[in-house]
């Protein structure tokens, strides 16, 4: 997993406007509960993968896609094995929905938006 020198791991999450509004409502400190049809929360381990999802999936689905970045406690994250969801750089963590509140407790700092994508006219 990518690590910084502070005992945290940098993670990214591509989101649409609805999820981003819920993150903002939390004070940029927590991910919202998963809907029943989404039993897994999956942050990704590299920015390029997050960009591809936000641009290629969120924009067509929602009209806008965002890439967020946040830090989480590295020691806590070891409970979630890295999953390869495709090519060599398609890496993510799978956090069961029922563990998301505990996951949120291990976010260090705030969640920030680092990219925004909209349809090309």
N, CA, C and O atoms as CSV, one atom per row, in Angstrom:
chain,resi,resn,atom,element,x,y,z
A,1,UNK,N,N,0.837,-1.185,0.000
A,1,UNK,CA,C,0.000,0.000,0.000
A,1,UNK,C,C,0.878,1.242,0.000
A,1,UNK,O,O,1.935,1.244,0.632
A,2,UNK,N,N,0.468,2.295,-0.692
A,2,UNK,CA,C,1.239,3.537,-0.626
A,2,UNK,C,C,1.241,4.059,0.805
A,2,UNK,O,O,0.218,4.000,1.488
A,3,UNK,N,N,2.352,4.556,1.252
A,3,UNK,CA,C,2.422,5.053,2.626
A,3,UNK,C,C,3.088,6.426,2.640
A,3,UNK,O,O,3.877,6.770,1.760
A,4,UNK,N,N,2.748,7.183,3.652
A,4,UNK,CA,C,3.463,8.424,3.892
A,4,UNK,C,C,4.303,8.202,5.139
A,4,UNK,O,O,4.243,7.125,5.732
A,5,UNK,N,N,5.059,9.164,5.540
A,5,UNK,CA,C,5.903,9.007,6.712
A,5,UNK,C,C,5.163,9.183,8.027
A,5,UNK,O,O,5.798,9.166,9.081
A,6,UNK,N,N,3.875,9.349,8.008
A,6,UNK,CA,C,3.143,9.666,9.235
A,6,UNK,C,C,2.293,8.519,9.756
A,6,UNK,O,O,1.459,8.728,10.637
A,7,UNK,N,N,2.484,7.304,9.232
A,7,UNK,CA,C,1.660,6.187,9.666
A,7,UNK,C,C,0.294,6.163,9.025
A,7,UNK,O,O,-0.628,5.505,9.508
A,8,UNK,N,N,0.175,6.896,7.920
A,8,UNK,CA,C,-1.089,6.902,7.191
A,8,UNK,C,C,-0.859,6.415,5.770
A,8,UNK,O,O,0.263,6.405,5.265
A,9,UNK,N,N,-1.949,6.013,5.146
A,9,UNK,CA,C,-1.945,5.599,3.754
A,9,UNK,C,C,-2.857,6.545,2.989
A,9,UNK,O,O,-3.956,6.859,3.445
A,10,UNK,N,N,-2.407,6.994,1.837
A,10,UNK,CA,C,-3.222,7.840,0.981
A,10,UNK,C,C,-4.145,6.958,0.157
A,10,UNK,O,O,-3.706,6.005,-0.487
A,11,UNK,N,N,-5.439,7.290,0.185
A,11,UNK,CA,C,-6.446,6.578,-0.599
A,11,UNK,C,C,-7.223,7.586,-1.431
A,11,UNK,O,O,-7.274,8.772,-1.102
A,12,UNK,N,N,-7.822,7.108,-2.502
A,12,UNK,CA,C,-8.647,7.940,-3.377
A,12,UNK,C,C,-10.003,7.286,-3.504
A,12,UNK,O,O,-10.137,6.073,-3.341
A,13,UNK,N,N,-11.014,8.098,-3.797
A,13,UNK,CA,C,-12.347,7.560,-4.049
A,13,UNK,C,C,-13.017,8.420,-5.109
A,13,UNK,O,O,-13.181,9.625,-4.917
A,14,UNK,N,N,-13.406,7.808,-6.232
A,14,UNK,CA,C,-14.188,8.532,-7.232
A,14,UNK,C,C,-15.640,8.570,-6.785
A,14,UNK,O,O,-16.175,7.565,-6.316
A,15,UNK,N,N,-16.282,9.731,-6.928
A,15,UNK,CA,C,-17.669,9.883,-6.477
A,15,UNK,C,C,-18.452,10.762,-7.444
A,15,UNK,O,O,-17.891,11.533,-8.223
A,16,UNK,N,N,-19.767,10.613,-7.363
A,16,UNK,CA,C,-20.678,11.495,-8.072
A,16,UNK,C,C,-21.150,12.591,-7.132
A,16,UNK,O,O,-20.731,12.631,-5.975
A,17,UNK,N,N,-22.011,13.477,-7.605
A,17,UNK,CA,C,-22.425,14.632,-6.806
A,17,UNK,C,C,-23.221,14.268,-5.548
A,17,UNK,O,O,-23.104,14.962,-4.538
A,18,UNK,N,N,-24.013,13.218,-5.581
A,18,UNK,CA,C,-24.822,12.873,-4.412
A,18,UNK,C,C,-23.935,12.420,-3.243
A,18,UNK,O,O,-24.107,12.867,-2.109
A,19,UNK,N,N,-22.993,11.533,-3.541
A,19,UNK,CA,C,-22.100,11.062,-2.479
A,19,UNK,C,C,-21.220,12.200,-1.977
A,19,UNK,O,O,-20.958,12.305,-0.778
A,20,UNK,N,N,-20.764,13.051,-2.894
A,20,UNK,CA,C,-19.927,14.170,-2.473
A,20,UNK,C,C,-20.692,15.102,-1.536
A,20,UNK,O,O,-20.120,15.600,-0.566
A,21,UNK,N,N,-21.965,15.343,-1.807
A,21,UNK,CA,C,-22.776,16.206,-0.928
A,21,UNK,C,C,-22.865,15.610,0.484
A,21,UNK,O,O,-22.851,16.348,1.470
A,22,UNK,N,N,-22.956,14.299,0.581
A,22,UNK,CA,C,-23.021,13.659,1.902
A,22,UNK,C,C,-21.685,13.744,2.634
A,22,UNK,O,O,-21.654,13.908,3.854
A,23,UNK,N,N,-20.583,13.632,1.893
A,23,UNK,CA,C,-19.261,13.806,2.500
A,23,UNK,C,C,-19.114,15.240,3.005
A,23,UNK,O,O,-18.626,15.467,4.111
A,24,UNK,N,N,-19.537,16.200,2.193
A,24,UNK,CA,C,-19.474,17.607,2.615
A,24,UNK,C,C,-20.307,17.822,3.874
A,24,UNK,O,O,-19.879,18.535,4.782
A,25,UNK,N,N,-21.492,17.215,3.942
A,25,UNK,CA,C,-22.367,17.358,5.113
A,25,UNK,C,C,-21.715,16.798,6.381
A,25,UNK,O,O,-22.063,17.200,7.491
A,26,UNK,N,N,-20.770,15.869,6.210
A,26,UNK,CA,C,-20.071,15.306,7.369
A,26,UNK,C,C,-18.930,16.206,7.832
A,26,UNK,O,O,-18.214,15.862,8.773
A,27,UNK,N,N,-18.755,17.342,7.187
A,27,UNK,CA,C,-17.610,18.195,7.488
A,27,UNK,C,C,-16.341,17.690,6.825
A,27,UNK,O,O,-15.235,17.995,7.272
A,28,UNK,N,N,-16.501,16.913,5.752
A,28,UNK,CA,C,-15.384,16.340,4.996
A,28,UNK,C,C,-14.592,15.339,5.830
A,28,UNK,O,O,-13.382,15.193,5.656
A,29,UNK,N,N,-15.291,14.645,6.748
A,29,UNK,CA,C,-14.604,13.724,7.653
A,29,UNK,C,C,-15.081,12.287,7.590
A,29,UNK,O,O,-14.492,11.425,8.242
A,30,UNK,N,N,-16.141,11.990,6.816
A,30,UNK,CA,C,-16.679,10.630,6.827
A,30,UNK,C,C,-17.377,10.292,5.518
A,30,UNK,O,O,-17.898,11.156,4.814
A,31,UNK,N,N,-17.362,9.002,5.228
A,31,UNK,CA,C,-18.099,8.473,4.083
A,31,UNK,C,C,-19.490,8.081,4.534
A,31,UNK,O,O,-19.656,7.557,5.635
A,32,UNK,N,N,-20.500,8.326,3.700
A,32,UNK,CA,C,-21.878,8.005,4.103
A,32,UNK,C,C,-22.123,6.502,4.108
A,32,UNK,O,O,-21.412,5.749,3.442
A,33,UNK,N,N,-23.130,6.066,4.861
A,33,UNK,CA,C,-23.490,4.644,4.844
A,33,UNK,C,C,-23.799,4.188,3.421
A,33,UNK,O,O,-24.272,4.963,2.589
A,34,UNK,N,N,-23.523,2.926,3.167
A,34,UNK,CA,C,-23.769,2.355,1.843
A,34,UNK,C,C,-25.250,2.035,1.684
A,34,UNK,O,O,-25.889,1.595,2.640
A,35,UNK,N,N,-25.805,2.248,0.494
A,35,UNK,CA,C,-27.180,1.794,0.247
A,35,UNK,C,C,-27.209,0.268,0.197
A,35,UNK,O,O,-26.181,-0.361,-0.054
A,36,UNK,N,N,-28.367,-0.329,0.433
A,36,UNK,CA,C,-28.453,-1.799,0.483
A,36,UNK,C,C,-27.899,-2.504,-0.754
A,36,UNK,O,O,-27.366,-3.608,-0.649
A,37,UNK,N,N,-28.020,-1.876,-1.922
A,37,UNK,CA,C,-27.531,-2.521,-3.139
A,37,UNK,C,C,-26.012,-2.400,-3.318
A,37,UNK,O,O,-25.455,-2.921,-4.284
A,38,UNK,N,N,-25.339,-1.702,-2.373
A,38,UNK,CA,C,-23.880,-1.538,-2.428
A,38,UNK,C,C,-23.267,-1.983,-1.097
A,38,UNK,O,O,-22.973,-1.145,-0.244
A,39,UNK,N,N,-23.072,-3.295,-0.911
A,39,UNK,CA,C,-22.603,-3.798,0.383
A,39,UNK,C,C,-21.115,-3.594,0.653
A,39,UNK,O,O,-20.624,-3.923,1.733
A,40,UNK,N,N,-20.399,-3.051,-0.331
A,40,UNK,CA,C,-18.957,-2.835,-0.177
A,40,UNK,C,C,-18.624,-1.374,-0.464
A,40,UNK,O,O,-19.126,-0.781,-1.418
A,41,UNK,N,N,-17.771,-0.814,0.381
A,41,UNK,CA,C,-17.181,0.505,0.146
A,41,UNK,C,C,-15.772,0.238,-0.359
A,41,UNK,O,O,-15.008,-0.484,0.281
A,42,UNK,N,N,-15.424,0.813,-1.497
A,42,UNK,CA,C,-14.097,0.526,-2.022
A,42,UNK,C,C,-13.318,1.788,-2.344
A,42,UNK,O,O,-13.541,2.410,-3.383
A,43,UNK,N,N,-12.409,2.167,-1.463
A,43,UNK,CA,C,-11.438,3.196,-1.823
A,43,UNK,C,C,-10.366,2.554,-2.702
A,43,UNK,O,O,-10.114,1.353,-2.603
A,44,UNK,N,N,-9.745,3.348,-3.553
A,44,UNK,CA,C,-8.738,2.819,-4.465
A,44,UNK,C,C,-7.353,3.300,-4.055
A,44,UNK,O,O,-7.209,4.289,-3.336
A,45,UNK,N,N,-6.328,2.577,-4.529
A,45,UNK,CA,C,-4.970,2.818,-4.077
A,45,UNK,C,C,-4.137,3.691,-4.996
A,45,UNK,O,O,-2.976,3.967,-4.696
A,46,UNK,N,N,-4.707,4.130,-6.112
A,46,UNK,CA,C,-3.922,5.059,-6.925
A,46,UNK,C,C,-4.827,6.060,-7.626
A,46,UNK,O,O,-5.972,5.776,-7.979
A,47,UNK,N,N,-4.272,7.213,-7.805
A,47,UNK,CA,C,-5.014,8.345,-8.358
A,47,UNK,C,C,-5.456,8.104,-9.800
A,47,UNK,O,O,-6.565,8.482,-10.177
A,48,UNK,N,N,-4.606,7.482,-10.604
A,48,UNK,CA,C,-4.965,7.256,-12.013
A,48,UNK,C,C,-6.218,6.401,-12.145
A,48,UNK,O,O,-7.079,6.689,-12.977
A,49,UNK,N,N,-6.328,5.370,-11.345
A,49,UNK,CA,C,-7.507,4.508,-11.373
A,49,UNK,C,C,-8.748,5.295,-10.960
A,49,UNK,O,O,-9.806,5.160,-11.575
A,50,UNK,N,N,-8.620,6.114,-9.920
A,50,UNK,CA,C,-9.744,6.943,-9.468
A,50,UNK,C,C,-10.172,7.929,-10.554
A,50,UNK,O,O,-11.365,8.159,-10.748
A,51,UNK,N,N,-9.216,8.503,-11.253
A,51,UNK,CA,C,-9.518,9.436,-12.350
A,51,UNK,C,C,-10.306,8.726,-13.445
A,51,UNK,O,O,-11.296,9.257,-13.947
A,52,UNK,N,N,-9.866,7.530,-13.814
A,52,UNK,CA,C,-10.570,6.797,-14.870
A,52,UNK,C,C,-12.014,6.518,-14.492
A,52,UNK,O,O,-12.906,6.658,-15.329
A,53,UNK,N,N,-12.264,6.127,-13.250
A,53,UNK,CA,C,-13.631,5.841,-12.814
A,53,UNK,C,C,-14.469,7.125,-12.816
A,53,UNK,O,O,-15.582,7.141,-13.340
A,54,UNK,N,N,-13.932,8.199,-12.231
A,54,UNK,CA,C,-14.677,9.461,-12.153
A,54,UNK,C,C,-15.007,9.991,-13.543
A,54,UNK,O,O,-16.134,10.416,-13.796
A,55,UNK,N,N,-14.047,9.968,-14.426
A,55,UNK,CA,C,-14.212,10.523,-15.775
A,55,UNK,C,C,-15.068,9.620,-16.667
A,55,UNK,O,O,-15.947,10.098,-17.384
A,56,UNK,N,N,-14.803,8.312,-16.615
A,56,UNK,CA,C,-15.421,7.400,-17.574
A,56,UNK,C,C,-16.732,6.774,-17.078
A,56,UNK,O,O,-17.516,6.269,-17.881
A,57,UNK,N,N,-16.969,6.805,-15.779
A,57,UNK,CA,C,-18.200,6.206,-15.252
A,57,UNK,C,C,-19.096,7.249,-14.587
A,57,UNK,O,O,-20.279,7.350,-14.911
A,58,UNK,N,N,-18.527,8.035,-13.645
A,58,UNK,CA,C,-19.357,9.004,-12.927
A,58,UNK,C,C,-19.898,10.106,-13.830
A,58,UNK,O,O,-21.051,10.507,-13.678
A,59,UNK,N,N,-19.099,10.601,-14.758
A,59,UNK,CA,C,-19.583,11.674,-15.635
A,59,UNK,C,C,-20.782,11.202,-16.458
A,59,UNK,O,O,-21.811,11.878,-16.439
A,60,UNK,N,N,-20.707,10.075,-17.182
A,60,UNK,CA,C,-21.894,9.630,-17.929
A,60,UNK,C,C,-23.087,9.313,-17.019
A,60,UNK,O,O,-24.233,9.563,-17.394
A,61,UNK,N,N,-22.825,8.763,-15.826
A,61,UNK,CA,C,-23.913,8.358,-14.933
A,61,UNK,C,C,-24.553,9.535,-14.206
A,61,UNK,O,O,-25.758,9.523,-13.955
A,62,UNK,N,N,-23.747,10.570,-13.859
A,62,UNK,CA,C,-24.241,11.651,-12.999
A,62,UNK,C,C,-24.058,13.048,-13.560
A,62,UNK,O,O,-24.543,14.014,-12.971
A,63,UNK,N,N,-23.369,13.177,-14.684
A,63,UNK,CA,C,-23.129,14.494,-15.251
A,63,UNK,C,C,-21.877,15.164,-14.729
A,63,UNK,O,O,-21.426,16.162,-15.293
A,64,UNK,N,N,-21.308,14.628,-13.657
A,64,UNK,CA,C,-20.062,15.154,-13.094
A,64,UNK,C,C,-19.420,14.039,-12.285
A,64,UNK,O,O,-20.108,13.212,-11.686
A,65,UNK,N,N,-18.096,14.028,-12.276
A,65,UNK,CA,C,-17.358,13.053,-11.482
A,65,UNK,C,C,-16.260,13.758,-10.711
A,65,UNK,O,O,-15.627,14.689,-11.209
A,66,UNK,N,N,-16.046,13.306,-9.505
A,66,UNK,CA,C,-15.021,13.895,-8.636
A,66,UNK,C,C,-14.062,12.809,-8.181
A,66,UNK,O,O,-14.447,11.650,-8.026
A,67,UNK,N,N,-12.818,13.192,-7.969
A,67,UNK,CA,C,-11.851,12.316,-7.327
A,67,UNK,C,C,-11.535,12.936,-5.980
A,67,UNK,O,O,-11.148,14.101,-5.894
A,68,UNK,N,N,-11.701,12.148,-4.934
A,68,UNK,CA,C,-11.361,12.604,-3.597
A,68,UNK,C,C,-10.100,11.886,-3.132
A,68,UNK,O,O,-9.765,10.804,-3.613
A,69,UNK,N,N,-9.413,12.514,-2.189
A,69,UNK,CA,C,-8.198,11.939,-1.605
A,69,UNK,C,C,-8.298,12.095,-0.093
A,69,UNK,O,O,-8.779,13.111,0.411
A,70,UNK,N,N,-7.840,11.078,0.618
A,70,UNK,CA,C,-7.837,11.148,2.069
A,70,UNK,C,C,-6.767,10.227,2.626
A,70,UNK,O,O,-6.248,9.356,1.928
A,71,UNK,N,N,-6.452,10.431,3.881
A,71,UNK,CA,C,-5.475,9.614,4.591
A,71,UNK,C,C,-6.213,8.757,5.614
A,71,UNK,O,O,-7.185,9.196,6.231
A,72,UNK,N,N,-5.733,7.534,5.780
A,72,UNK,CA,C,-6.299,6.653,6.798
A,72,UNK,C,C,-5.149,5.967,7.531
A,72,UNK,O,O,-4.057,5.805,6.986
A,73,UNK,N,N,-5.408,5.573,8.756
A,73,UNK,CA,C,-4.411,4.920,9.600
A,73,UNK,C,C,-3.939,3.621,8.937
A,73,UNK,O,O,-4.739,2.716,8.696
A,74,UNK,N,N,-2.651,3.538,8.647
A,74,UNK,CA,C,-2.104,2.377,7.938
A,74,UNK,C,C,-2.282,1.082,8.714
A,74,UNK,O,O,-2.596,0.045,8.129
A,75,UNK,N,N,-2.086,1.132,10.019
A,75,UNK,CA,C,-2.232,-0.070,10.824
A,75,UNK,C,C,-3.645,-0.641,10.750
A,75,UNK,O,O,-3.828,-1.853,10.633
A,76,UNK,N,N,-4.632,0.230,10.817
A,76,UNK,CA,C,-6.026,-0.211,10.718
A,76,UNK,C,C,-6.307,-0.827,9.354
A,76,UNK,O,O,-7.018,-1.828,9.262
A,77,UNK,N,N,-5.764,-0.247,8.305
A,77,UNK,CA,C,-6.061,-0.705,6.947
A,77,UNK,C,C,-5.538,-2.105,6.654
A,77,UNK,O,O,-5.981,-2.734,5.693
A,78,UNK,N,N,-4.606,-2.606,7.460
A,78,UNK,CA,C,-4.058,-3.936,7.186
A,78,UNK,C,C,-5.117,-5.028,7.278
A,78,UNK,O,O,-4.898,-6.132,6.779
A,79,UNK,N,N,-6.253,-4.751,7.897
A,79,UNK,CA,C,-7.323,-5.762,7.969
A,79,UNK,C,C,-8.005,-5.979,6.617
A,79,UNK,O,O,-8.721,-6.963,6.433
A,80,UNK,N,N,-7.784,-5.058,5.670
A,80,UNK,CA,C,-8.409,-5.164,4.348
A,80,UNK,C,C,-7.339,-5.503,3.312
A,80,UNK,O,O,-6.509,-4.654,2.989
A,81,UNK,N,N,-7.346,-6.731,2.787
A,81,UNK,CA,C,-6.338,-7.055,1.776
A,81,UNK,C,C,-6.544,-6.230,0.512
A,81,UNK,O,O,-7.668,-5.885,0.149
A,82,UNK,N,N,-5.443,-5.928,-0.141
A,82,UNK,CA,C,-5.505,-5.201,-1.413
A,82,UNK,C,C,-6.090,-6.148,-2.452
A,82,UNK,O,O,-5.630,-7.280,-2.605
A,83,UNK,N,N,-7.100,-5.677,-3.158
A,83,UNK,CA,C,-7.753,-6.469,-4.209
A,83,UNK,C,C,-7.351,-5.913,-5.561
A,83,UNK,O,O,-7.389,-4.703,-5.781
A,84,UNK,N,N,-6.967,-6.794,-6.460
A,84,UNK,CA,C,-6.668,-6.393,-7.829
A,84,UNK,C,C,-7.928,-6.630,-8.646
A,84,UNK,O,O,-8.331,-7.772,-8.867
A,85,UNK,N,N,-8.547,-5.539,-9.092
A,85,UNK,CA,C,-9.855,-5.619,-9.760
A,85,UNK,C,C,-9.740,-5.569,-11.272
A,85,UNK,O,O,-10.723,-5.296,-11.960
A,86,UNK,N,N,-8.584,-5.821,-11.783
A,86,UNK,CA,C,-8.363,-5.759,-13.229
A,86,UNK,C,C,-6.873,-5.801,-13.478
A,86,UNK,O,O,-6.186,-6.715,-13.021
A,87,UNK,N,N,-6.368,-4.810,-14.204
A,87,UNK,CA,C,-4.944,-4.736,-14.512
A,87,UNK,C,C,-4.089,-4.516,-13.272
A,87,UNK,O,O,-4.594,-4.383,-12.157
A,88,UNK,N,N,-2.798,-4.482,-13.497
A,88,UNK,CA,C,-1.809,-4.391,-12.417
A,88,UNK,C,C,-2.016,-3.176,-11.509
A,88,UNK,O,O,-1.700,-3.237,-10.321
A,89,UNK,N,N,-2.536,-2.088,-12.045
A,89,UNK,CA,C,-2.715,-0.867,-11.247
A,89,UNK,C,C,-4.162,-0.659,-10.798
A,89,UNK,O,O,-4.484,0.387,-10.235
A,90,UNK,N,N,-5.028,-1.628,-11.037
A,90,UNK,CA,C,-6.438,-1.513,-10.646
A,90,UNK,C,C,-6.572,-2.121,-9.254
A,90,UNK,O,O,-7.023,-3.255,-9.098
A,91,UNK,N,N,-6.178,-1.352,-8.257
A,91,UNK,CA,C,-6.102,-1.850,-6.884
A,91,UNK,C,C,-7.079,-1.100,-5.989
A,91,UNK,O,O,-7.218,0.120,-6.075
A,92,UNK,N,N,-7.753,-1.858,-5.129
A,92,UNK,CA,C,-8.727,-1.260,-4.219
A,92,UNK,C,C,-8.804,-2.060,-2.926
A,92,UNK,O,O,-8.346,-3.200,-2.851
A,93,UNK,N,N,-9.385,-1.444,-1.926
A,93,UNK,CA,C,-9.696,-2.129,-0.678
A,93,UNK,C,C,-11.196,-2.373,-0.668
A,93,UNK,O,O,-11.962,-1.541,-1.154
A,94,UNK,N,N,-11.620,-3.492,-0.127
A,94,UNK,CA,C,-13.045,-3.787,-0.019
A,94,UNK,C,C,-13.423,-3.740,1.446
A,94,UNK,O,O,-13.053,-4.620,2.223
A,95,UNK,N,N,-14.165,-2.702,1.821
A,95,UNK,CA,C,-14.594,-2.509,3.198
A,95,UNK,C,C,-16.075,-2.874,3.280
A,95,UNK,O,O,-16.902,-2.221,2.644
A,96,UNK,N,N,-16.425,-3.906,4.052
A,96,UNK,CA,C,-17.847,-4.250,4.185
A,96,UNK,C,C,-18.641,-3.067,4.736
A,96,UNK,O,O,-18.171,-2.350,5.618
A,97,UNK,N,N,-19.835,-2.874,4.212
A,97,UNK,CA,C,-20.664,-1.727,4.603
A,97,UNK,C,C,-20.834,-1.636,6.116
A,97,UNK,O,O,-20.853,-0.538,6.672
A,98,UNK,N,N,-20.957,-2.779,6.784
A,98,UNK,CA,C,-21.172,-2.746,8.235
A,98,UNK,C,C,-19.934,-2.293,9.015
A,98,UNK,O,O,-20.021,-2.047,10.218
A,99,UNK,N,N,-18.785,-2.179,8.343
A,99,UNK,CA,C,-17.562,-1.705,8.996
A,99,UNK,C,C,-17.224,-0.262,8.631
A,99,UNK,O,O,-16.188,0.253,9.052
A,100,UNK,N,N,-18.074,0.390,7.861
A,100,UNK,CA,C,-17.746,1.725,7.364
A,100,UNK,C,C,-17.635,2.761,8.477
A,100,UNK,O,O,-16.762,3.626,8.413
A,101,UNK,N,N,-18.484,2.702,9.486
A,101,UNK,CA,C,-18.388,3.671,10.594
A,101,UNK,C,C,-17.029,3.548,11.291
A,101,UNK,O,O,-16.403,4.554,11.623
A,102,UNK,N,N,-16.584,2.322,11.506
A,102,UNK,CA,C,-15.266,2.115,12.129
A,102,UNK,C,C,-14.156,2.594,11.188
A,102,UNK,O,O,-13.181,3.200,11.632
A,103,UNK,N,N,-14.306,2.321,9.897
A,103,UNK,CA,C,-13.347,2.808,8.910
A,103,UNK,C,C,-13.251,4.335,8.995
A,103,UNK,O,O,-12.155,4.895,9.019
A,104,UNK,N,N,-14.407,4.999,9.040
A,104,UNK,CA,C,-14.430,6.466,9.132
A,104,UNK,C,C,-13.684,6.973,10.356
A,104,UNK,O,O,-13.058,8.031,10.307
A,105,UNK,N,N,-13.745,6.226,11.455
A,105,UNK,CA,C,-13.032,6.618,12.679
A,105,UNK,C,C,-11.521,6.619,12.486
A,105,UNK,O,O,-10.799,7.216,13.284
A,106,UNK,N,N,-11.037,5.963,11.447
A,106,UNK,CA,C,-9.599,5.868,11.204
A,106,UNK,C,C,-9.129,6.756,10.050
A,106,UNK,O,O,-7.993,6.639,9.592
A,107,UNK,N,N,-10.011,7.643,9.585
A,107,UNK,CA,C,-9.586,8.650,8.616
A,107,UNK,C,C,-8.811,9.718,9.385
A,107,UNK,O,O,-9.244,10.173,10.443
A,108,UNK,N,N,-7.677,10.103,8.846
A,108,UNK,CA,C,-6.819,11.107,9.482
A,108,UNK,C,C,-6.945,12.384,8.667
A,108,UNK,O,O,-6.604,12.409,7.485
A,109,UNK,N,N,-7.436,13.444,9.300
A,109,UNK,CA,C,-7.632,14.705,8.580
A,109,UNK,C,C,-8.959,14.706,7.850
A,109,UNK,O,O,-9.925,14.078,8.283
A,110,UNK,N,N,-8.992,15.418,6.737
A,110,UNK,CA,C,-10.243,15.566,5.998
A,110,UNK,C,C,-10.148,14.933,4.612
A,110,UNK,O,O,-9.066,14.669,4.088
A,111,UNK,N,N,-11.308,14.708,4.056
A,111,UNK,CA,C,-11.440,14.203,2.689
A,111,UNK,C,C,-11.427,15.428,1.777
A,111,UNK,O,O,-12.145,16.394,2.036
A,112,UNK,N,N,-10.636,15.404,0.732
A,112,UNK,CA,C,-10.564,16.564,-0.152
A,112,UNK,C,C,-10.827,16.174,-1.597
A,112,UNK,O,O,-10.510,15.064,-2.022
A,113,UNK,N,N,-11.406,17.094,-2.337
A,113,UNK,CA,C,-11.622,16.911,-3.771
A,113,UNK,C,C,-10.352,17.357,-4.484
A,113,UNK,O,O,-9.872,18.474,-4.285
A,114,UNK,N,N,-9.813,16.466,-5.319
A,114,UNK,CA,C,-8.581,16.802,-6.042
A,114,UNK,C,C,-8.772,16.915,-7.549
A,114,UNK,O,O,-7.916,17.463,-8.244
A,115,UNK,N,N,-9.899,16.397,-8.065
A,115,UNK,CA,C,-10.209,16.520,-9.494
A,115,UNK,C,C,-11.710,16.586,-9.682
A,115,UNK,O,O,-12.471,16.000,-8.911
A,116,UNK,N,N,-12.130,17.302,-10.708
A,116,UNK,CA,C,-13.536,17.368,-11.096
A,116,UNK,C,C,-13.612,17.191,-12.604
A,116,UNK,O,O,-12.853,17.809,-13.351
A,117,UNK,N,N,-14.535,16.340,-13.048
A,117,UNK,CA,C,-14.706,16.072,-14.480
A,117,UNK,C,C,-16.135,16.328,-14.873
A,117,UNK,O,O,-17.067,15.965,-14.155
A,118,UNK,N,N,-16.307,16.964,-16.032
A,118,UNK,CA,C,-17.636,17.245,-16.593
A,118,UNK,C,C,-17.623,16.821,-18.053
A,118,UNK,O,O,-16.556,16.648,-18.641
A,119,UNK,N,N,-18.800,16.653,-18.642
A,119,UNK,CA,C,-18.824,16.273,-20.060
A,119,UNK,C,C,-18.085,17.298,-20.927
A,119,UNK,O,O,-18.128,18.500,-20.666
A,120,UNK,N,N,-17.430,16.809,-21.930
A,120,UNK,CA,C,-16.753,17.689,-22.885
A,120,UNK,C,C,-17.806,18.153,-23.886
A,120,UNK,O,O,-18.478,17.327,-24.503
A,121,UNK,N,N,-17.960,19.499,-24.057
A,121,UNK,CA,C,-19.001,19.994,-24.982
A,121,UNK,C,C,-18.707,19.625,-26.434
A,121,UNK,O,O,-19.483,19.966,-27.327
